[in-house]
Amino acid sequence: MKLMNNLTFESTIQSFERKYGRQYNSMQLSYLRKGFDKGLDISRCANPRYEWTIMKEVLYGLNNGVDISRHLDYDTTEERAQLIRAGRERNLDVSRYESRKLTQEEAEKIYYELLDEKILNHKRKQMTKVQLENEIIKQRFRNSN
C-alpha cells in the first residue's frame, strides 16, 4: 500500500511540475506530502510559485475545513496567510483585510475589530436586557475617549 501511495504522490507531483513548468523545493515537497497523506486537496496550493510557508497555511486551513487559497497571491506573506486562515476558521469577513494595500498592522487591527464584534454579538445573545444596556453604555464610553 505504501508503494502505491508513493507512486501516486510522485506522479501527482510530476503532473503539477509539468503543468506549472517549475519544480518544487524540499520544503514544498515535504508539506505537499503531508497534505497528500492526510487526503487533503493539495491542488489548492500546488503551484510551485507559492512559498512553502504559504503552502503550509493553505494545508492547515484545509485540515481545519477552510480553503484560504482564493484569498492569496504568490507574494502573500506568511503572517497575512496566518491571519486570513484564522479569520476563515472563525467565519470572519477576511475580504476586509486581505488586500496587499494594507500593512500587516492595519490588517491585524481589522482582524481584531471583527473578532471583537463577533464576540460582542455572541455575548449580546446571552445577556439580559439590563446587562445589554450596561454593555452598550460601556462601549459608548470607551468610544468617546
Secondary structure, DSSP 8 states (H G I E B T S, - for coil): -HHHHHHHHHHHHHHHHHHHT----HHHHHHHHHHHHTT--GGGG--TTS-HHHHHHHHHHHHTT---GGG--TT--HHHHHHHHHHHHTT--GGGT--TTS-HHHHHHHHHHHHHHHHHHHHHHHS-HHHHHHHHHHHHHHHH-
